Amino acid sequence: MSAEGEAAKPGRTDVFGRYALAGRRYKRLLGGNFMHLPQDELQVFGEQLAADSREITLNELNELFSGDWRERLTGAWLAGFGLRLEMRDEISRLLIERSDRHAGKGYCFALARFGTRVDASTLAHYLDRYLGQLDLRADQPWALGALLVLDENLETDYSAEFIQKSGAWDHWVRAGESAIYTPIQMKAEIQSWCSFAEVATGDCS
């Protein structure tokens, strides 16, 4: 069933349609695809996301997080944009439980945006738990990128144990069949998402 059909399912409220489906938002958020938009479209996308992050109610956020991966992905980005710290526990739980294959990158973004040692600890816990699972190719690169961003901002070194030579990250990468971005590249990607949010919301002024 298409996303449009899902929006019309009996018992479903308009939260999905308004926040996730409108403007193909969840598709653009998936994997940070929005960053490839033309500059004028990217600016409008950021302004709309920032506006919704301010206007969405806590009940609506909770409704998004009770939905499927598309709603949770959208909810994570809205929470990150709006610095909705009240969603930290839910986002952290979903990341650690690996509840959503496609939404995990949004969780990593939100924790990077929240920007505290608590969030860094959650990302480190995720990496400690899943880098050892060498056959599991999930959100480890984005979690590491987010952790590296926080380490720089907080002047901490949570990531050091993972990226040391012949450490857990190297073992995880060598066990995979597909190319993996380097820690530097992943840090740059997460930082670009955070910088985009800062500009769109006016946090950098």
Number of C-alpha atoms within 10 A of each C-alpha: 5 6 13 12 8 13 18 13 9 7 7 12 13 13 17 26 19 13 24 25 20 11 13 12 21 25 16 17 19 17 16 17 12 18 17 10 12 9 10 8 13 16 15 12 19 19 17 16 22 23 16 17 22 15 12 16 11 13 9 17 22 15 16 22 21 12 15 13 18 22 23 29 29 28 32 28 26 26 30 27 28 24 18 18 15 10 19 21 12 14 24 21 13 17 24 17 10 16 14 17 13 16 27 27 26 27 32 30 28 30 31 27 28 21 20 14 16 13 22 28 16 22 30 20 15 20 23 16 11 20 23 13 14 15 12 13 18 16 23 23 23 25 29 28 28 33 33 27 25 28 20 11 12 13 9 14 13 19 23 12 13 18 15 11 11 11 13 19 25 15 17 20 19 13 14 13 9 9 8 14 14 15 19 12 14 22 22 16 20 25 20 14 19 21 15 18 24 18 15 21 20 11 11 10 6
